[in-house]
Amino acid sequence: MFSEFIQLTIAGLAVGSIYALIALGFVLIYTSVNVVNFAQGDFAMIGAYFMVSLVVVLHLPWWLALLLAVAATGLVGALFQLLIFQPVRNRPRNFLPVMIATVGASVFLEQAFLLIYGPIPYQLPPIFKAESVAVLGVHVYPQYIVIIVVTAVMVALLNWFLERTKLGKQLQATAQDPDTARLMGIRVAWMAALTFAISTALGGLAGLLIAPVYTVTATMGSSIALKAFAAAIVGGFGSMKGAIVGGLGIGLIETYGATYISGSYRDAFPFIVLILFLIFRPYGLFGEKISQKV
C-alpha cells in the first residue's frame, strides 16, 4: 500500500510538473502584457514534434535535441508575438482581439502540424532505456524522475534570471508598468518578445518531457493546456509561485482521484477542484483579493 502511494505521488508530481511549466507560461504572458495566450498549450505540441524530428528522424543525442527543440520553440514564440500579438495589441478593447487571435492561432497551429506530420501518433523514446528505477524502495518510471528534476532546475533558473539579472529585472519592470519602463529607456517591445519566447519555450519543454509518456499528436497540447490553465487559476492567476503549486496540486489530485476514486473521471477531477476554487476562493491560493469602490 505504501509503495503504491509513493509511485502515485511521483507520477502525480511528474504530471503536475508539466502543468506547472505551462501554467508558468500563462502567468508570464499575463503579467507582462495583460492577456491570456490561449495557444500556450500548442507550444507543448510544437516542442514535442521538434523533439521527434531531432531524435527519431535525425538521431541526435537527447540532451542536444532537448536544447535545440526548446530554443526552436522559443523562436516560434517570438515570431508568434511579432505576427499575431503585435498587430492587434493596440486595437480598442485590445484584450478581445488578442484573445480571438490566440484562439485562431491555436487552431491554425494544430492543423498545420497535422498537415506536416500526419494523423498517426508518434512515440518519442525516453532518455533512459531502463523500464524502472528504485526510489525510496519502490520502482518508478525513469521519465517521471527526469520530468521532476528538469522542472525543478528550470524553475530555479527562471527565478534566478528574473531576480538576479539586469535583463530579468527589466522584464519585471516592463510587466509592472510598461509606460514608466519605456521612459527609463527599456525597450518594451523587445521585452514582450522575450517574454513570449520564454513562456513558449517553457511550453515546448513541457511537451517534449511528457512525450515519452504519452504519444505525440497535433491535439496533445489542448487537453494539457486546459489543466494548466486550471492550475494557474487555482494557484492565483498572476502568481508564479501559484502556478507551480497549482500545477503540482492538480497533478496529484488527478492521479490520486483516478486511482482511489474512479479512472473514468480522471480528466474531471482538475475541473471539479477549479469549480470549487471559483466558488469559494476565486482569487486562488496566492492571488490577491481585489476590491473596487463603485
C-alpha positions as CSV (number, residue, x, y, z in Angstrom):
1,M,0.0,0.0,0.0
2,F,2.8,2.4,0.9
3,S,4.8,1.6,-2.2
4,E,1.7,2.2,-4.4
5,F,1.3,5.6,-2.7
6,I,4.9,6.6,-3.4
7,Q,4.5,5.5,-7.0
8,L,1.4,7.5,-7.4
9,T,2.9,10.6,-5.7
10,I,5.9,10.5,-8.0
11,A,3.7,10.1,-11.1
12,G,1.4,12.9,-9.8
13,L,4.3,15.2,-9.3
14,A,5.7,14.5,-12.7
15,V,2.3,15.2,-14.4
16,G,1.9,18.2,-12.2
17,S,5.3,19.5,-13.2
18,I,4.1,19.5,-16.8
19,Y,1.1,21.5,-15.8
20,A,3.2,23.9,-13.8
21,L,5.6,24.7,-16.7
22,I,2.7,25.5,-19.0
23,A,0.9,27.5,-16.2
24,L,4.1,29.5,-15.7
25,G,3.9,30.4,-19.4
26,F,0.3,31.6,-19.0
27,V,1.4,33.7,-15.9
28,L,4.4,35.2,-17.6
29,I,2.5,36.5,-20.6
30,Y,-0.5,37.6,-18.5
31,T,1.7,39.6,-16.1
32,S,3.7,41.1,-18.9
33,V,1.1,42.1,-21.5
34,N,-2.2,41.5,-19.5
35,V,-3.6,39.0,-22.0
36,V,-4.1,35.2,-21.9
37,N,-2.4,33.3,-24.6
38,F,-4.8,30.5,-25.4
39,A,-2.3,29.0,-27.8
40,Q,0.1,28.3,-25.0
41,G,-0.7,24.5,-24.9
42,D,0.1,24.2,-28.6
43,F,3.7,25.1,-28.0
44,A,3.9,21.9,-25.9
45,M,2.8,20.1,-29.0
46,I,5.3,22.0,-31.1
47,G,8.2,21.2,-28.8
48,A,7.2,17.5,-28.8
49,Y,7.2,17.4,-32.6
50,F,10.5,19.2,-32.8
51,M,11.9,16.6,-30.4
52,V,10.6,13.8,-32.6
53,S,12.2,15.2,-35.7
54,L,15.6,15.7,-33.9
55,V,15.7,12.4,-32.0
56,V,13.7,9.9,-34.2
57,V,14.5,11.3,-37.7
58,L,17.9,12.9,-37.3
59,H,19.1,10.6,-34.4
60,L,20.6,13.4,-32.4
61,P,21.5,12.8,-28.7
62,W,18.7,13.5,-26.3
63,W,20.5,16.4,-24.5
64,L,21.4,18.2,-27.7
65,A,17.9,17.6,-29.2
66,L,16.3,19.0,-26.0
67,L,18.3,22.2,-26.2
68,L,17.6,22.7,-29.9
69,A,13.9,21.9,-29.5
70,V,13.4,24.3,-26.6
71,A,15.3,27.1,-28.4
72,A,13.3,26.5,-31.6
73,T,10.0,26.6,-29.7
74,G,11.1,29.8,-28.1
75,L,11.9,31.3,-31.5
76,V,8.4,30.3,-32.8
77,G,7.0,32.0,-29.7
78,A,8.9,35.2,-30.6
79,L,7.5,35.1,-34.1
80,F,4.1,34.4,-32.7
81,Q,4.4,37.6,-30.7
82,L,5.5,39.6,-33.7
83,L,3.0,38.2,-36.2
84,I,-0.1,37.5,-34.0
85,F,0.1,39.6,-30.9
86,Q,1.8,42.8,-32.0
87,P,-0.6,43.7,-34.9
88,V,-3.7,43.6,-32.6
89,R,-2.4,44.8,-29.3
90,N,-3.2,48.4,-29.8
91,R,-6.8,47.9,-31.0
92,P,-9.6,49.3,-28.9
93,R,-10.6,46.9,-26.1
94,N,-7.4,45.1,-27.1
95,F,-8.0,42.1,-24.9
96,L,-10.8,40.8,-27.1
97,P,-8.9,40.9,-30.5
98,V,-5.9,39.4,-28.8
99,M,-7.9,36.6,-27.2
100,I,-9.6,35.8,-30.5
101,A,-6.2,36.0,-32.3
102,T,-4.6,33.5,-30.0
103,V,-7.6,31.1,-30.3
104,G,-7.4,31.3,-34.0
105,A,-3.6,30.8,-33.9
106,S,-4.2,27.7,-31.8
107,V,-6.4,26.1,-34.4
108,F,-4.0,27.1,-37.1
109,L,-1.0,25.5,-35.4
110,E,-2.9,22.3,-34.7
111,Q,-4.0,22.0,-38.3
112,A,-0.6,23.0,-39.7
113,F,1.3,20.3,-37.7
114,L,-1.4,17.8,-38.5
115,L,-0.8,18.5,-42.2
116,I,3.0,18.3,-41.8
117,Y,3.3,15.2,-39.6
118,G,0.0,13.4,-40.4
119,P,-2.6,11.9,-38.1
120,I,-0.5,8.9,-37.0
121,P,0.7,9.4,-33.4
122,Y,4.5,9.4,-32.8
123,Q,6.3,7.8,-29.8
124,L,9.3,9.6,-28.5
125,P,11.9,7.2,-26.9
126,P,12.7,8.1,-23.3
127,I,16.1,9.4,-22.1
128,F,16.9,6.2,-20.2
129,K,16.3,2.7,-21.6
130,A,15.6,1.2,-18.2
131,E,11.9,0.4,-17.6
132,S,12.1,1.3,-13.9
133,V,14.4,2.7,-11.3
134,A,14.3,2.3,-7.5
135,V,13.2,5.3,-5.5
136,L,12.5,5.1,-1.7
137,G,12.4,1.3,-2.2
138,V,9.8,1.3,-5.0
139,H,10.1,1.1,-8.7
140,V,9.1,4.1,-10.8
141,Y,9.2,5.0,-14.5
142,P,12.6,6.9,-15.0
143,Q,11.0,9.6,-17.2
144,Y,9.0,10.7,-14.2
145,I,12.2,11.4,-12.3
146,V,13.6,13.3,-15.4
147,I,10.5,15.4,-15.6
148,I,10.6,16.4,-11.9
149,V,14.3,17.1,-11.8
150,V,14.3,19.1,-15.1
151,T,11.3,21.1,-14.0
152,A,12.9,21.9,-10.6
153,V,16.1,23.1,-12.3
154,M,14.2,25.2,-14.8
155,V,12.1,26.9,-12.1
156,A,15.3,27.7,-10.2
157,L,17.0,29.1,-13.3
158,L,13.9,31.2,-14.2
159,N,13.7,32.6,-10.6
160,W,17.5,33.4,-10.7
161,F,17.1,35.0,-14.1
162,L,14.2,37.3,-13.0
163,E,15.6,38.2,-9.6
164,R,19.4,38.4,-10.2
165,T,20.0,39.6,-13.7
166,K,19.5,43.0,-15.2
167,L,17.5,41.7,-18.1
168,G,15.2,39.8,-15.7
169,K,14.6,43.0,-13.7
170,Q,13.8,44.8,-16.9
171,L,11.2,42.2,-17.7
172,Q,9.6,42.6,-14.3
173,A,9.7,46.4,-14.6
174,T,8.0,46.2,-18.0
175,A,5.4,43.9,-16.6
176,Q,4.6,46.2,-13.7
177,D,4.5,49.5,-15.6
178,P,5.3,49.5,-19.4
179,D,4.9,53.3,-19.8
180,T,7.4,54.0,-17.0
181,A,9.7,51.3,-18.2
182,R,9.7,52.9,-21.6
183,L,10.6,56.3,-20.1
184,M,13.5,54.6,-18.3
185,G,14.9,53.5,-21.6
186,I,13.7,49.9,-21.6
187,R,12.8,48.5,-25.0
188,V,9.3,47.4,-24.1
189,A,8.6,45.7,-27.5
190,W,11.8,43.6,-27.1
191,M,10.8,42.7,-23.5
192,A,7.4,41.5,-24.8
193,A,9.0,39.4,-27.5
194,L,11.4,37.9,-24.9
195,T,8.5,37.1,-22.5
196,F,6.7,35.2,-25.3
197,A,9.9,33.4,-26.2
198,I,10.5,32.3,-22.6
199,S,6.9,31.3,-22.0
200,T,6.6,29.3,-25.2
201,A,10.0,27.7,-24.5
202,L,8.6,26.5,-21.2
203,G,5.6,25.1,-23.0
204,G,7.9,23.3,-25.5
205,L,10.0,21.9,-22.7
206,A,6.8,20.5,-21.0
207,G,5.7,18.9,-24.3
208,L,9.0,17.2,-25.1
209,L,9.3,15.9,-21.5
210,I,5.9,14.3,-21.4
211,A,6.2,13.0,-25.0
212,P,7.8,9.7,-23.9
213,V,4.9,9.1,-21.5
214,Y,2.1,9.9,-23.9
215,T,2.0,9.8,-27.7
216,V,2.7,12.9,-29.8
217,T,-0.3,14.2,-31.7
218,A,-1.4,17.5,-33.0
219,T,-4.1,17.8,-30.3
220,M,-2.0,16.8,-27.3
221,G,-1.5,20.4,-26.2
222,S,-5.1,21.3,-25.9
223,S,-6.0,19.0,-23.0
224,I,-2.7,19.7,-21.2
225,A,-3.4,23.5,-21.6
226,L,-6.8,23.3,-20.1
227,K,-5.5,21.6,-16.9
228,A,-2.6,24.0,-16.8
229,F,-5.0,26.9,-17.1
230,A,-7.0,25.5,-14.2
231,A,-3.7,25.1,-12.2
232,A,-2.9,28.8,-12.9
233,I,-6.3,29.9,-11.6
234,V,-6.2,27.6,-8.6
235,G,-2.7,29.0,-7.7
236,G,-3.8,32.5,-8.3
237,F,-3.6,33.9,-11.8
238,G,-0.6,36.2,-12.0
239,S,1.5,34.4,-9.3
240,M,4.5,32.4,-10.4
241,K,4.5,30.6,-7.1
242,G,0.8,29.9,-7.5
243,A,1.4,28.4,-11.0
244,I,3.9,25.9,-9.6
245,V,1.9,24.9,-6.5
246,G,-1.3,24.8,-8.5
247,G,0.3,22.6,-11.2
248,L,1.7,20.2,-8.7
249,G,-1.6,20.1,-6.8
250,I,-3.7,19.4,-9.9
251,G,-1.3,16.7,-11.0
252,L,-1.5,14.9,-7.6
253,I,-5.3,15.3,-7.3
254,E,-5.8,13.9,-10.8
255,T,-3.5,10.9,-10.1
256,Y,-4.9,10.1,-6.7
257,G,-8.5,10.6,-7.9
258,A,-8.1,8.3,-10.9
259,T,-6.6,5.6,-8.7
260,Y,-8.6,5.8,-5.5
261,I,-12.0,7.1,-6.8
262,S,-12.5,6.3,-10.5
263,G,-10.2,6.2,-13.5
264,S,-13.2,7.1,-15.7
265,Y,-13.3,10.6,-14.2
266,R,-9.6,11.3,-14.3
267,D,-9.9,14.4,-16.5
268,A,-12.8,15.7,-14.5
269,F,-11.0,16.0,-11.1
270,P,-8.9,19.0,-12.0
271,F,-12.0,20.9,-13.1
272,I,-14.0,19.9,-10.0
273,V,-11.2,21.5,-8.0
274,L,-11.3,24.5,-10.3
275,I,-15.1,25.0,-9.8
276,L,-14.7,24.7,-6.0
277,F,-12.0,27.4,-6.1
278,L,-14.0,29.7,-8.3
279,I,-16.9,29.4,-5.8
280,F,-15.1,29.7,-2.5
281,R,-11.7,31.3,-3.3
282,P,-11.9,32.9,-6.8
283,Y,-8.5,34.7,-6.4
284,G,-6.7,31.4,-5.9
285,L,-4.2,30.3,-3.3
286,F,-1.6,33.1,-3.8
287,G,-3.7,35.6,-5.7
288,E,-4.6,39.0,-4.2
289,K,-8.2,39.9,-3.4
290,I,-9.1,42.9,-5.4
291,S,-11.8,45.3,-4.2
292,Q,-13.4,48.1,-6.2
293,K,-15.4,51.0,-5.0
294,V,-18.4,51.7,-7.3
